[in-house]
Amino acid sequence: MADRVAVEVVCATPERQVLRRVSLPVGSTAIQAVEQSGILQELPELAFDPSLLGVFSRRVAADELLKDGDRVEIYRPLTIDPKDARRRRAK
């Protein structure tokens, strides 16, 4: 049985996308993967909220245990409510 899991951590800003592959001990969490990836240091302008994490487009808690091959996604807060944006386009 493997004692490590390999995961990807991804984040996208309007200007660029960042993807990092990290290897972590089995039993590691989503927040540990984010911290290990170094993305937060690379994107200091990112308003990081640990409650805005996902694995393959499914929202997860920061303490979600990861499996080998998971992709941890760091989400950004919405800049405009999607309903408001749709109303503005309809006008």
N, C-alpha and C positions, 0 to 999 in steps of 0.2 A: 504494500500500500504506500502511495506517495505521501511524503511529509510536507509537500509544498503545493500551492496552487498558483497557476499563472493566470493573471487577469489583465484586462485593459482598462485604463481610466481615460475618459474623454471629456472634453469641454469645448464649447464653441462660443466665440464672441462674434459680434458683427464683423470684426476685422479678420479673424483667423480661427482655425481649429487646432486643437492640441490633443494628441493621442500619446499615451505612455503605456508601455507594457511593464508590469512589475511581477515579481515572484514573491509570494508571502507564505508564511507557515499556515498549514491547515488550521481552520478555526479563526482566521482573520476576518475582520469586518469591513464593510464598505468604507467607513471613515478612515480606517487604517490604510486601506488601499489609496485613498485620496492623499493622505499625508505622505505616504511612501513615494507617490508618483512625482512629487515636486511641482505639480501644476499650480498650486496656490502661490508658490514663490515666483513662478514664471509669469503668472497673470495677477500681479498685485492689485490691479484695478478691479478685479472681480469681487463683487459683493457676495462672498460665499455664505450660504446658509445651509448648515448640515441637514436640515429637514428637506432640502431640495435635491435628493439623490435618487437615482434609479438604476435598475439593472435591466438591460434590454427593454427600455421604454416602460418599465413597470416601477412605479414609485416604491421605494423601500426606506426603512428606518436606517439611521446611521449605524446601528449595531447589527444590521443584517449580515449573517454569515455568508461568505462567498464560496462558490464552487469553482473548480478548474474551468477556465474558458469564459467566465463571466465578463461582461463589459459594464463597468461602473460609469454612469453618466452624471455629470455635474450640471444641474439645471440652473438657469438664470431666472430671476423674477421677471414677470411680464411687465413691459413698459406701458401697455395699454390693455384695457379689458377687451377681449375678443368680441364681445357683444357690441361695445361702443365702436370699435373699428368697423364692424360690419354695418352698423347704422350709418356711419359717416360715408362709407363707400356707396351705400344705397341712395344717399341724398344727391 
